[in-house]
Amino acid sequence: MSDEATRIWTVPNIISVVRLAGVPLFLWLVLGPEADAAALVVLMVAGFTDYLDGWLARRLDQFSKLGEILDPVADRLYILAVVIGLYLRDIIPWWVALALPLRDLLLWGLVPILRTRGFSALPVHFLGKAATFNLLYAFPLLLLGEGTGIVATLARNFGWAFAWWGIGLYWWAGVLYAWQVRTLLRETPRRTSPATDHG
């Protein structure tokens, strides 16, 4: 493995760590003082840095194994945090709050199977990124839709439109990930030295 791939403190990775720090901040803003405007700013910054770290990784040629893990983990934690926050605020129904974490739980259950073939995770799929894009637009709009007036009404309607597309794409991407695992199981031989997993 090259030094480039094993470096930890790259610029994209630092941005991803800062983005992760916004997860508890968002939850506190939504559930504590209910400072929705500040919470929206946190989500907007998170969405921008999600694009920025990938762009910088390509621009600066600073790809790393850690970065490949941090980016999807940050995306999923933000979605989980927003789902929890909005559900506890009675902004989204229980089935939305359940549908998204359930999909991730099912995919995490495939990780031990992947490790039998020498893989720790599947590469990020474009469809999964598209789903995340929709959801990270949907939830701020739904939060904004809690107000009154024409802006709140429009935000609520557009928010639910993004949410429906996001949930559908999220599960569709999950099905594709599961199919990739099935393909790997069929085409990749089982690792013969599992002891190396503990190195």
C-alpha positions as CSV (number, residue, x, y, z in Angstrom):
1,M,0.0,0.0,0.0
2,S,1.4,3.4,-0.9
3,D,2.2,6.2,1.6
4,E,-0.6,8.3,-0.1
5,A,-3.2,5.7,0.8
6,T,-2.1,5.3,4.5
7,R,-1.8,9.0,5.3
8,I,-4.2,10.1,8.0
9,W,-3.9,13.9,8.3
10,T,-4.8,14.9,4.8
11,V,-6.8,18.0,4.1
12,P,-9.9,16.0,3.0
13,N,-9.7,13.9,6.1
14,I,-9.5,16.9,8.4
15,I,-12.5,18.4,6.7
16,S,-14.4,15.1,7.2
17,V,-13.5,15.0,10.9
18,V,-14.8,18.6,11.3
19,R,-17.9,17.6,9.5
20,L,-18.4,14.7,11.9
21,A,-18.1,17.1,14.8
22,G,-21.2,18.9,13.5
23,V,-23.4,15.8,14.1
24,P,-23.8,16.2,17.9
25,L,-23.9,20.0,17.5
26,F,-26.9,19.6,15.1
27,L,-28.7,17.3,17.5
28,W,-28.2,19.7,20.4
29,L,-29.4,22.7,18.4
30,V,-32.6,20.9,17.3
31,L,-33.5,19.2,20.6
32,G,-32.1,21.6,23.1
33,P,-32.7,25.3,22.4
34,E,-34.6,24.4,19.2
35,A,-32.4,26.8,17.3
36,D,-33.6,25.7,13.9
37,A,-31.8,28.5,11.9
38,A,-28.5,27.5,13.4
39,A,-29.2,23.9,12.8
40,L,-29.9,24.6,9.2
41,V,-26.6,26.4,8.9
42,V,-24.8,23.3,10.3
43,L,-26.6,21.1,7.7
44,M,-25.7,23.5,4.9
45,V,-22.0,23.5,6.0
46,A,-22.1,19.7,6.2
47,G,-23.5,19.4,2.7
48,F,-20.9,21.8,1.3
49,T,-18.0,20.0,3.0
50,D,-19.3,16.7,1.8
51,Y,-18.6,18.0,-1.8
52,L,-15.5,19.8,-0.8
53,D,-13.6,16.9,0.7
54,G,-14.1,14.8,-2.3
55,W,-13.1,17.6,-4.7
56,L,-10.0,18.3,-2.7
57,A,-9.1,14.6,-2.6
58,R,-9.1,14.6,-6.4
59,R,-7.5,18.0,-6.8
60,L,-4.7,17.4,-4.3
61,D,-4.4,13.6,-5.0
62,Q,-4.9,12.9,-1.3
63,F,-6.9,9.7,-1.4
64,S,-6.6,7.5,1.6
65,K,-8.2,4.4,3.1
66,L,-9.4,6.5,6.1
67,G,-11.0,9.0,3.8
68,E,-12.9,6.2,2.0
69,I,-14.4,5.2,5.4
70,L,-14.9,8.7,6.9
71,D,-17.0,10.1,4.0
72,P,-19.8,7.5,4.0
73,V,-19.8,7.3,7.8
74,A,-20.3,11.0,8.1
75,D,-23.1,10.9,5.6
76,R,-24.9,8.1,7.5
77,L,-24.4,9.7,10.9
78,Y,-25.8,13.0,9.6
79,I,-28.9,11.2,8.2
80,L,-29.3,9.3,11.4
81,A,-29.0,12.5,13.5
82,V,-31.4,14.4,11.4
83,V,-33.9,11.5,11.4
84,I,-33.7,11.3,15.2
85,G,-34.0,15.1,15.7
86,L,-36.9,15.6,13.3
87,Y,-38.8,12.5,14.7
88,L,-38.4,13.7,18.3
89,R,-39.7,17.1,17.1
90,D,-42.7,15.4,15.5
91,I,-41.7,16.7,12.0
92,I,-41.4,13.3,10.4
93,P,-43.5,10.2,11.0
94,W,-42.2,7.1,12.7
95,W,-41.9,5.1,9.5
96,V,-39.5,7.6,7.9
97,A,-37.4,7.5,11.1
98,L,-37.3,3.7,10.9
99,A,-36.9,3.2,7.2
100,L,-33.5,4.9,6.8
101,P,-31.6,3.4,9.8
102,L,-33.1,0.0,9.0
103,R,-31.5,0.0,5.5
104,D,-28.1,0.9,7.0
105,L,-28.5,-1.8,9.6
106,L,-29.2,-4.4,7.0
107,L,-26.1,-3.3,5.0
108,W,-23.9,-3.3,8.1
109,G,-25.0,-6.9,8.5
110,L,-23.3,-7.7,5.2
111,V,-19.9,-6.5,6.4
112,P,-18.9,-9.8,8.1
113,I,-19.8,-11.6,4.9
114,L,-17.6,-9.2,2.9
115,R,-14.6,-9.8,5.2
116,T,-14.7,-13.5,4.3
117,R,-13.7,-12.4,0.8
118,G,-11.0,-9.9,2.0
119,F,-13.2,-6.7,1.7
120,S,-13.9,-4.4,4.5
121,A,-16.6,-2.4,2.7
122,L,-18.1,-1.8,-0.7
123,P,-17.1,1.3,-2.8
124,V,-19.5,4.2,-2.6
125,H,-22.1,3.9,-5.4
126,F,-23.2,6.9,-7.3
127,L,-26.9,6.0,-6.6
128,G,-26.1,6.0,-2.9
129,K,-24.6,9.5,-3.2
130,A,-27.6,10.7,-5.1
131,A,-29.9,9.3,-2.4
132,T,-27.8,11.1,0.3
133,F,-27.9,14.3,-1.7
134,N,-31.7,14.2,-1.8
135,L,-32.1,13.4,1.9
136,L,-29.6,16.2,2.9
137,Y,-31.8,18.6,0.9
138,A,-35.1,17.1,2.2
139,F,-34.5,17.4,5.9
140,P,-33.4,21.1,6.1
141,L,-36.5,21.9,4.0
142,L,-38.8,20.0,6.3
143,L,-37.2,21.7,9.3
144,L,-37.8,25.1,7.5
145,G,-41.3,24.0,6.8
146,E,-42.2,24.1,10.5
147,G,-42.8,27.8,10.2
148,T,-45.8,29.6,8.8
149,G,-46.4,31.5,5.6
150,I,-45.7,30.8,1.9
151,V,-42.0,30.1,2.4
152,A,-42.7,27.4,5.0
153,T,-45.4,25.9,2.8
154,L,-43.1,25.7,-0.2
155,A,-40.3,24.3,1.9
156,R,-42.5,21.6,3.3
157,N,-43.8,20.6,-0.1
158,F,-40.3,20.5,-1.7
159,G,-38.9,18.9,1.4
160,W,-41.3,15.9,1.1
161,A,-40.6,15.7,-2.6
162,F,-36.9,15.3,-1.9
163,A,-37.6,13.0,1.0
164,W,-39.7,10.6,-1.2
165,W,-37.0,10.5,-3.9
166,G,-34.3,10.2,-1.3
167,I,-35.9,7.3,0.6
168,G,-36.6,5.4,-2.7
169,L,-33.0,5.9,-4.0
170,Y,-31.6,5.0,-0.6
171,W,-33.3,1.6,-0.6
172,W,-32.6,1.1,-4.3
173,A,-28.9,1.7,-3.6
174,G,-29.2,-0.7,-0.7
175,V,-30.5,-3.4,-3.0
176,L,-27.6,-2.8,-5.5
177,Y,-25.1,-3.0,-2.6
178,A,-26.6,-6.4,-1.6
179,W,-26.4,-7.6,-5.2
180,Q,-22.8,-6.6,-5.3
181,V,-22.2,-8.7,-2.2
182,R,-23.9,-11.6,-3.9
183,T,-21.7,-11.2,-6.9
184,L,-18.5,-11.0,-4.8
185,L,-19.5,-14.2,-3.0
186,R,-20.0,-16.0,-6.2
187,E,-16.8,-14.7,-8.0
188,T,-14.3,-14.2,-5.2
189,P,-12.8,-17.2,-3.3
190,R,-13.0,-17.3,0.4
191,R,-9.8,-16.1,2.2
192,T,-7.7,-19.0,3.3
193,S,-5.9,-17.2,6.1
194,P,-8.4,-15.5,8.4
195,A,-5.7,-14.9,11.0
196,T,-4.5,-12.0,8.9
197,D,-7.7,-10.1,9.6
198,H,-6.4,-9.5,13.2
199,G,-3.1,-8.0,12.1
